[in-house]
Amino acid sequence: MSFLSATLARVKPSPTIAVTTKARELKAAGKDVIGLGAGEPDFDTPQNVKDAAKAAIDRGETKYTAVDGLPELKAAICDKFKRDNNLSYTPAQISVGSGGKQTLYNALMATLNPGDEVIIPAPYWVSYPDMVLLAGGTPVIVEAGIETAFKLTPQALEAAITPKTKWFIFNSPSNPTGAGYTRDEVKALTDVLMRHPHVWVMSDDMYEKLVYDDFVFSTPAEVEPGLYDRTLTCNGVSKAYAMTGWRIGYAAGPAHLIKAMGTLQSQSTSNPSSIAQWAAVEALNGPQDFIAANNAVFKRRRDMVVDMLNAAPGITCPVPEGAFYVYPSIAGCIGKTSAGGTKIENDEAFATALLEEKGVAVVFGAAFGLSPAFRVSYATSDENLREACTRIQEFCATLT
Ligand SMILES: Cc1ncc(COP(=O)(O)O)c(C=O)c1O
């Protein structure tokens, strides 16, 4: 009999973390490697947020807190939802966890039974299908390809819904494509959901603040108030406030679901770090102007990366609305052979050859459920990006 559980056998380790680790190892071994796999801003946490954490330590805020969040943080989150999304929640409708990942996981664990289906548009954030599997549910993957700018169409959503559908996971702007849904595009999906009252929406708004040009962010419960009672609106401070290591995420939804998520958390991790929670209070209540400053840098990088990748033979790279990723198609490279002799049969072969021959680490599309493509994170310096894209151009130009 296996020592490890059958549950564990259903999931795989995160492929994005695997790429980052591989790139780090090659670098440590002295190879000239540029990593474009990171899922976190390269900016530092703002000083006022760090100061708030230090002050919390000095005040002795170092004890257990309420399991699913300090009252002060819940109040700051309620204010944020009102201010940014025109959504009214009470503190009893808010759950704070150790990162956005934990709140999403809690919600799935608290609601899924064997046979329950969860609709996940592909390409997807790598953790959604595995979290669904860990919770005993069945992921239903629906492709949203480059032809529809990586956005799920209402027809595809409607066709995927069955009597067993419990959740629809919605992520805009998206990891890995950066695609952001306009208000009309969100409305087209919520119109479908209004016809299926048994389906709940898990909206992962983690990249809400990272949007460019004149894109306006919208979230389902805001666009369609009729879905308020069956929507869990998820967000966090990790990406917008460059706080990935602090581990604070939060979700808002019906009180009975929030209570169940808290019960689960009370028997696993208890409260997120008290110090990180006080830092998050400052992040949400304090000055927000550095977000625009960071976004100006991200936009400049996005534009450069898109231009340079589109100049590489065989690559087509759409311009995304947000996040810090682009998701170029490599359909034009498939079937060719690299200068080092690797046959590019799929996107994993492409990424492996690119890393080995040119020292550029990207995550291949199959990891996100949509091939042939790869994900570039542009959360790294302009110089790194220029050099990496030059190497990708060289790599593609020498495919035969
Ligand atoms: C779409 C999406 N949701 C949630 C998360 C999780 O964020 P956190 O670091 O707060 O757990 C990530 C992190 O990569 C993400 O890309």
The ligand as an SDF file (V2000), in Angstrom:
LIG
                    3D

 16 16  0  0  0  0  0  0  0  0999 V2000
   -4.4530   34.3960  -11.1260 C   0  0  0  0  0  0  0  0  0  0  0  0
   -3.8350   34.2490   -9.7900 C   0  0  0  0  0  0  0  0  0  0  0  0
   -4.6150   34.0740   -8.7280 N   0  0  0  0  0  0  0  0  0  0  0  0
   -4.1130   33.9200   -7.4970 C   0  0  0  0  0  0  0  0  0  0  0  0
   -2.7650   33.9480   -7.2690 C   0  0  0  0  0  0  0  0  0  0  0  0
   -2.2620   33.7170   -5.8800 C   0  0  0  0  0  0  0  0  0  0  0  0
   -1.7540   34.8300   -5.2680 O   0  0  0  0  0  0  0  0  0  0  0  0
   -1.0940   34.7580   -3.8360 P   0  0  0  0  0  0  0  0  0  0  0  0
    0.3630   34.8930   -4.0340 O   0  0  0  0  0  0  0  0  0  0  0  0
   -1.7000   35.9220   -3.0910 O   0  0  0  0  0  0  0  0  0  0  0  0
   -1.4620   33.4620   -3.2040 O   0  0  0  0  0  0  0  0  0  0  0  0
   -1.8930   34.1140   -8.3450 C   0  0  0  0  0  0  0  0  0  0  0  0
   -0.4350   34.0750   -8.1410 C   0  0  0  0  0  0  0  0  0  0  0  0
    0.3450   33.8130   -9.0320 O   0  0  0  0  0  0  0  0  0  0  0  0
   -2.4470   34.2730   -9.6390 C   0  0  0  0  0  0  0  0  0  0  0  0
   -1.6500   34.4450  -10.7110 O   0  0  0  0  0  0  0  0  0  0  0  0
  1  2  1  0
  2  3  1  0
  2 15  2  0
  3  4  2  0
  4  5  1  0
  5  6  1  0
  5 12  2  0
  6  7  1  0
  7  8  1  0
  8  9  2  0
  8 10  1  0
  8 11  1  0
 12 13  1  0
 12 15  1  0
 13 14  2  0
 15 16  1  0
M  END
$$$$
